[in-house]
């Protein structure tokens, strides 16, 4: 099998590594989510490079980048767009919102109300916008990278379950190691490295890569492994909401993407296990007792992985 897929992904990851130092695992998870045709939630404290990562991805693929700063007074029309009256011809004209881009940064998404957050539901699931009875397709590729501050920060709202379920993966950059933070300091003495970043692929090439991901073979036994993992969460007494079929499909697609990046045209159980926490944990809704008892969704997924037999 040709290595051109892996080589292309490596070029993008290397490009992102020029501005995001010391985070190859997070960059790889971002690429897996992106190539699976999904969206990513970046949960982290301010100042760790989340915005820079989104801008760098857009530049790397020659894509259009738009940023939406989520605030308490943001309205759904500020996201999707709305019709406005043109006095010259006496007609209403639709003005596209910032979601009409290849990479959309939903910055601090949990600082706005659930009503406004819901404007992204159709956008993320169907990659289209429906306004005034008309449906408009979004450009391809289309990728939402949302940033979220920890929920106990001042002025934040919890994301609704339906919104969380539409994020293919949830990752965290975290603080850089001291040696990488030192590199960050010296890399910005004169100018930010982002200013010198060049594109390494085109949007058309990315769409082709995403299509290739869907051709990766998924053995029935491995698919049944995915279903058993998901089903186990639905029977866990600590959860008031287990995983939905959208969660199993996200794990299915990301496992295909990981296999393709690794140079394989088939999925292994190891692909599923490696991605389960990043793809599934943020979708779990703990009951009150478990939440206040310190139970972490990631720990539940890890327990499930230990309980469900791995196919040979």
VMD Tcl script that draws the C-alpha trace (Angstrom):
set ca {
  {0.00 0.00 0.00}
  {1.22 3.49 -0.86}
  {2.69 5.56 1.95}
  {1.51 8.84 0.40}
  {-1.35 9.11 2.92}
  {0.97 8.79 5.93}
  {3.53 11.11 4.32}
  {0.90 13.79 3.71}
  {-0.35 13.56 7.29}
  {3.24 13.73 8.52}
  {3.76 16.98 6.60}
  {0.73 18.54 8.29}
  {1.77 17.32 11.74}
  {5.31 18.59 11.24}
  {3.93 21.96 10.21}
  {1.76 22.15 13.34}
  {4.76 21.11 15.44}
  {6.59 24.25 14.33}
  {4.20 26.37 16.40}
  {2.92 23.88 19.01}
  {6.01 22.56 20.77}
  {6.21 19.20 22.51}
  {2.64 18.01 21.87}
  {2.87 15.32 19.15}
  {0.25 13.08 20.82}
  {-2.33 15.88 20.94}
  {-1.57 16.86 17.34}
  {-1.98 13.24 16.23}
  {-5.37 12.97 17.98}
  {-6.44 16.22 16.33}
  {-5.45 14.87 12.91}
  {-7.26 11.58 13.50}
  {-10.46 13.44 14.40}
  {-10.05 15.78 11.42}
  {-9.43 12.99 8.90}
  {-12.35 10.99 10.29}
  {-14.56 13.90 9.22}
  {-15.36 14.89 12.79}
  {-14.85 17.80 15.15}
  {-12.68 18.30 18.23}
  {-13.18 19.77 21.67}
  {-10.04 21.21 23.26}
  {-10.50 21.42 27.02}
  {-7.73 23.32 28.72}
  {-6.76 26.33 30.77}
  {-6.19 29.64 28.92}
  {-2.89 30.33 27.23}
  {-1.81 26.85 26.18}
  {-1.96 27.42 22.40}
  {-5.49 26.30 21.51}
  {-6.22 29.26 19.20}
  {-2.80 29.03 17.56}
  {-3.38 25.35 16.85}
  {-6.66 26.06 15.03}
  {-5.17 28.87 12.96}
  {-2.13 26.75 12.10}
  {-4.30 23.86 10.90}
  {-6.25 26.17 8.60}
  {-3.08 27.66 7.14}
  {-1.51 24.22 6.70}
  {-4.35 23.07 4.44}
  {-4.81 26.39 2.56}
  {-8.22 26.63 4.19}
  {-10.34 29.57 5.25}
  {-10.27 30.22 8.98}
  {-12.99 31.92 11.02}
  {-13.11 32.53 14.74}
  {-16.26 32.86 16.84}
  {-15.73 34.32 20.29}
  {-18.49 32.82 22.43}
  {-19.85 35.34 24.95}
  {-23.07 35.47 27.02}
  {-24.71 37.89 24.56}
  {-23.90 35.89 21.40}
  {-26.97 34.97 19.31}
  {-27.53 31.95 17.01}
  {-27.68 34.27 13.97}
  {-24.20 35.52 14.86}
  {-22.98 32.00 14.15}
  {-25.02 30.79 11.18}
  {-25.75 34.09 9.46}
  {-29.05 35.81 8.72}
  {-30.95 37.62 5.95}
  {-30.67 41.39 5.75}
  {-32.62 43.90 3.72}
  {-30.86 45.38 0.70}
  {-32.53 48.75 -0.03}
  {-30.98 48.95 -3.53}
  {-33.11 46.15 -4.96}
  {-35.70 45.91 -2.21}
  {-34.90 42.28 -1.41}
  {-33.56 40.28 1.50}
  {-30.06 38.85 1.01}
  {-28.52 36.14 3.16}
  {-25.31 37.18 4.89}
  {-23.18 34.15 5.69}
  {-22.09 33.66 9.27}
  {-18.59 32.67 10.39}
  {-19.39 28.94 10.13}
  {-18.95 29.24 6.36}
  {-15.25 28.35 6.52}
  {-13.03 25.27 6.44}
  {-11.76 25.56 10.01}
  {-14.02 27.24 12.55}
  {-12.68 28.06 15.99}
  {-15.50 28.12 18.54}
  {-13.50 29.91 21.21}
  {-14.58 29.39 24.83}
  {-17.74 27.66 23.68}
  {-18.97 27.16 27.23}
  {-19.18 30.89 27.93}
  {-22.43 31.28 26.03}
  {-25.92 30.00 26.73}
  {-27.15 26.54 25.63}
  {-29.58 28.27 23.25}
  {-26.72 29.78 21.29}
  {-24.61 26.62 21.52}
  {-27.49 24.76 19.86}
  {-26.86 26.72 16.65}
  {-23.92 24.39 16.06}
  {-25.93 21.15 16.25}
  {-27.02 21.03 12.60}
  {-23.76 22.60 11.49}
  {-21.63 19.87 13.08}
  {-23.85 16.88 12.28}
  {-24.94 17.63 8.75}
  {-22.42 20.29 7.70}
  {-25.13 22.61 6.51}
  {-27.09 25.66 7.66}
  {-30.87 25.95 7.43}
  {-32.20 29.51 7.62}
  {-35.53 30.91 6.39}
  {-36.56 27.58 4.89}
  {-33.43 27.19 2.76}
  {-30.49 24.84 3.33}
  {-26.96 25.96 2.49}
  {-24.03 23.57 2.29}
  {-20.82 24.41 4.12}
  {-17.41 24.33 2.41}
  {-15.43 21.10 2.45}
  {-13.52 20.10 4.42}
  {-15.41 21.52 7.37}
  {-13.97 21.23 10.86}
  {-15.07 22.77 14.16}
  {-12.38 23.10 16.79}
  {-13.99 24.29 20.00}
  {-12.10 25.39 23.09}
  {-13.52 25.02 26.55}
  {-12.27 26.27 29.88}
  {-12.73 23.93 32.86}
  {-16.36 24.02 34.00}
  {-15.56 25.43 37.44}
  {-14.12 28.61 35.90}
  {-16.13 31.80 36.45}
  {-18.82 32.53 33.85}
  {-18.98 29.10 32.21}
  {-22.00 26.97 31.26}
  {-21.96 23.17 31.03}
  {-22.21 21.96 27.45}
  {-25.48 20.11 26.73}
  {-25.19 16.36 26.17}
  {-26.36 16.72 22.56}
  {-23.54 19.19 21.92}
  {-20.86 17.05 23.55}
  {-21.98 14.04 21.54}
  {-21.21 15.86 18.31}
  {-17.52 16.26 19.14}
  {-15.61 13.31 17.74}
  {-12.81 13.65 20.26}
  {-11.92 15.65 23.35}
  {-8.24 16.40 23.89}
  {-6.08 18.60 26.08}
  {-2.78 20.26 25.27}
  {-1.75 20.82 28.88}
  {1.19 22.85 30.05}
  {4.42 22.34 28.09}
  {7.43 20.67 29.67}
  {10.10 23.16 30.85}
  {12.39 22.48 27.88}
  {9.55 23.05 25.43}
  {8.40 26.19 27.21}
  {11.96 27.48 26.92}
  {11.85 26.77 23.19}
  {8.58 28.72 22.98}
  {10.20 31.75 24.60}
  {13.12 31.85 22.17}
  {11.00 31.05 19.12}
  {9.05 34.28 19.63}
  {11.89 36.71 20.32}
  {11.37 38.58 17.05}
  {8.08 37.27 15.62}
  {5.58 34.47 16.13}
  {6.46 31.28 14.19}
  {2.88 31.21 12.91}
  {3.68 34.22 10.72}
  {6.16 32.11 8.73}
  {3.94 29.04 8.48}
  {3.27 27.81 4.93}
  {0.54 25.54 3.60}
  {1.63 21.96 2.89}
  {-1.58 20.52 1.37}
  {-4.76 21.83 -0.22}
  {-8.37 21.48 0.87}
  {-9.00 19.23 -2.13}
  {-6.24 16.89 -0.96}
  {-7.72 16.81 2.55}
  {-11.13 15.80 1.18}
  {-9.39 12.98 -0.70}
  {-7.64 11.86 2.49}
  {-10.97 11.78 4.32}
  {-12.44 9.66 1.55}
  {-9.52 7.22 1.81}
  {-10.17 6.78 5.53}
  {-13.60 5.32 4.80}
  {-12.09 2.59 2.63}
  {-10.12 1.06 5.53}
  {-11.39 -2.46 6.26}
  {-13.13 -3.08 9.58}
  {-13.39 -6.77 10.50}
  {-16.76 -7.77 11.95}
  {-15.12 -9.09 15.13}
  {-13.45 -5.72 15.75}
  {-16.71 -3.89 15.03}
  {-18.45 -6.15 17.57}
  {-15.70 -5.17 20.04}
  {-16.68 -1.52 19.54}
  {-20.34 -2.32 20.11}
  {-19.60 -4.29 23.32}
  {-17.61 -1.38 24.72}
  {-20.45 1.01 24.01}
  {-23.08 -1.38 25.34}
  {-21.17 -1.83 28.60}
  {-21.47 1.88 29.38}
  {-25.27 1.69 28.99}
  {-25.43 -0.79 31.86}
  {-23.14 1.14 34.24}
  {-25.07 2.26 37.34}
  {-22.81 5.29 37.76}
  {-24.01 6.77 34.49}
  {-27.32 8.46 33.85}
  {-26.49 8.44 30.16}
  {-24.39 5.86 28.35}
  {-22.91 6.09 24.90}
  {-25.09 6.69 21.86}
  {-24.74 5.09 18.40}
  {-23.06 8.35 17.38}
  {-20.32 7.50 19.89}
  {-19.77 4.03 18.44}
  {-19.66 5.49 14.92}
  {-17.09 8.06 16.03}
  {-14.90 5.29 17.46}
  {-15.38 3.32 14.24}
  {-14.32 6.24 12.02}
  {-11.36 7.35 14.15}
  {-10.05 3.79 14.32}
  {-10.10 3.75 10.52}
  {-8.19 7.05 10.43}
  {-5.57 5.83 12.90}
  {-5.05 2.62 10.95}
  {-4.62 4.55 7.70}
  {-2.10 6.92 9.26}
  {-0.20 3.88 10.58}
  {0.04 2.60 7.00}
  {-2.58 -0.15 7.26}
  {-5.74 -0.75 5.23}
  {-7.40 -2.63 8.11}
  {-8.29 -1.81 11.71}
  {-6.81 -3.61 14.71}
  {-8.31 -3.80 18.23}
  {-5.31 -1.71 19.33}
  {-6.64 1.18 17.24}
  {-9.92 1.03 19.13}
  {-8.26 0.80 22.55}
  {-5.84 3.65 21.82}
  {-8.69 6.04 20.96}
  {-11.47 4.96 23.32}
  {-10.83 7.49 26.09}
  {-10.37 10.50 23.79}
  {-13.40 9.60 21.68}
  {-15.83 8.29 24.29}
  {-15.16 9.71 27.77}
  {-16.53 13.22 27.18}
  {-19.88 11.77 26.08}
  {-20.62 10.06 29.39}
  {-23.07 11.71 31.79}
  {-22.35 10.76 35.43}
  {-25.15 10.53 37.95}
  {-25.07 12.92 40.90}
  {-23.54 10.44 43.37}
  {-20.71 9.47 41.02}
  {-20.01 13.08 40.05}
  {-19.63 14.25 43.63}
  {-17.82 11.05 44.53}
  {-14.92 11.98 42.27}
  {-15.58 9.42 39.54}
  {-13.98 10.42 36.23}
  {-15.50 9.42 32.87}
  {-12.04 8.48 31.58}
  {-11.65 5.98 34.42}
  {-14.97 4.36 33.51}
  {-13.84 3.90 29.90}
  {-10.55 2.41 31.10}
  {-12.49 0.00 33.35}
  {-14.70 -1.01 30.44}
  {-11.65 -1.69 28.28}
  {-10.37 -3.99 31.01}
  {-13.67 -5.88 31.19}
  {-14.53 -6.37 27.52}
  {-12.59 -9.27 25.91}
  {-10.30 -8.20 23.07}
  {-10.89 -10.13 19.83}
  {-7.95 -12.10 18.47}
}
mol new
graphics top color blue
foreach p $ca { graphics top sphere $p radius 0.5 }
foreach p [lrange $ca 0 end-1] q [lrange $ca 1 end] { graphics top cylinder $p $q radius 0.2 }
display resetview
